[in-house]
Amino acid sequence: MAKINIIGLGFGDIDDLTLKSINLIKNHKNFFRTDKSPAIEYLKENKIDFLSYDKIYESEEDFDNVYNIISEDLIQKAKNYSVINYCVPKTPALFDKVTEILLEKKFKNQIEIKIFNNGGFLEKIYDILEKPITNNVKIIDALELKPTQLDINSDLIIFGIYDNIIASEVKIHLEEVYKEDYRIKVINDFSDKDKCFSIPIYKLDRLDEYNHNTLIYISKTKDDKRNYDMNNLIDIMERLRSKDGCVFDNEQTHESLRAYLVEEAYEVIDAIDNNDVDSLEEELGDLLLQIVFHSQIAKEEGYFNIWNVINGISDKMIYRHPHVFSGESTKDIDEINYKWDKLKNKSKGIESISESMMSIPKDFPMLLKAYKIQKKAAKVGFDWDYKEEAYEKIKEEIEELKLAIDSNTFDDIEDEFGDLLFAIVNFSRFLEVNPHIALNRTINKFIFRFKYIEDTLVKEGKQLEKTSLEDMDILWNQAKKLK
């Protein structure tokens, strides 16, 4: 069976290599991922032949292509020579994609793989940093970095920052989680502690010293109270609910928090309606707190925790988006919405449209409830064909309300008034207007105009209660011209 010895060249000093690795290099064909390694000088001095794959990096634009080409070539050369060495900088099992590919393909290609790491990566890093190794370290490849991988409660080591372009991408992701002036360590040379220096994150892409060894170290933010993540919020809530926590928070239940949850949701909507991004950020935080609060109570009662909530909604999103996660084809948004409703009803055991209508929460805002019910009926064809017909229905309901008022029977008046509201909501669908949002805008508009009347009268030294309706109407019309 052909064999590939994958030899890690450590972090700069050839003396760190084991005697076994040195002997392998002396006795077999050597193929280097890159000749940018201090070991190259040793090979030249000892007249040891080697081949570098640097030219493939220069000829290919896509890194995945580079790694696949190198791995295929190594497999072929192993079959030709029986035993070869593939030499890579640092630690192959941690840093090298080709090693990953070779391990995946070894059975298919009947190749034996033996890895010689040479040197402890973490030990070398923390020696340069002159710090003890923490028990919570996360190591990430810069080319695969995503903000969701970042953990402010762990030490992070991000390697593979070969140039300013990669550094710029890393900076963008870091600034999604950390403050831009949070200080990080840059290590450019594992053999020289002077090449380790501290900079704020915003300067990360402004350096001219990047090379194949460059990595950055980001310490956990334990002592920096400006950075928090989901885990910190959970810890805060657990402390508030502990015996040494807050009396008010300890007394809360799911039932007592209902009003706060609704209030925070409406404050989010208000921030959106006012196009107030700063308020939206704050109100979303308040809404998130309510979710964490309820999850903490449920955890204490032994039902579920916040991670169950996150797992549940993640599973639901994947299940209800087969066109994204399962490769199903979709024609348009209408088909996506149809499949969404079908999957939703299936997961909830709903088999009919009326059951779907009855599944709407009883405390749902009535305008929205009417809107949703009408949309469900419309999906099976129970609807007007044209908006003009829906508008005529409003006029019909107005006439019926007038008759009910003339009859002076309260139940009839209430019935017909409800029918009128229902017809107006139905007409809103044809206009593609959400009635709840529209009414909320009108309420805000009314308050703004009424405040204008009140403020104007105060400036004029007049009292609202003693002002005639005609005078107030003049001010109202003035307010209508203002935004």
Salt bridges, closest charged atoms under 4 A:
ASP54 OD1 - LYS36 NZ 3.92
GLU72 OE2 - LYS105 NZ 2.56
ASP73 OD2 - LYS77 NZ 2.78
ASP96 OD1 - ARG33 NH1 2.72
GLU100 OE1 - LYS97 NZ 3.40
ASP127 OD1 - LYS193 NZ 3.86
GLU130 OE2 - LYS193 NZ 3.72
GLU144 OE2 - LYS97 NZ 2.31
GLU176 OE2 - HIS173 ND1 3.95
ASP181 OD1 - ARG226 NH1 3.15
ASP205 OD1 - LYS171 NZ 3.36
ASP224 OD2 - ARG226 NH2 3.07
GLU238 OE2 - LYS299 NZ 2.68
GLU300 OE1 - ARG241 NH2 2.50
GLU301 OE1 - HIS254 NE2 3.88
GLU328 OE1 - LYS339 NZ 3.57
GLU335 OE2 - LYS339 NZ 3.47
ASP341 OD2 - LYS379 NZ 2.07
ASP363 OD2 - ARG258 NH2 2.97
ASP363 OD2 - LYS362 NZ 3.59
ASP383 OD1 - ARG429 NH2 2.63
GLU388 OE2 - LYS387 NZ 3.66
GLU392 OE2 - LYS395 NZ 3.21
GLU396 OE2 - LYS393 NZ 3.08
GLU397 OE2 - LYS393 NZ 3.31
GLU399 OE2 - LYS402 NZ 3.48
ASP455 OD2 - LYS451 NZ 2.70
GLU460 OE1 - LYS462 NZ 3.44
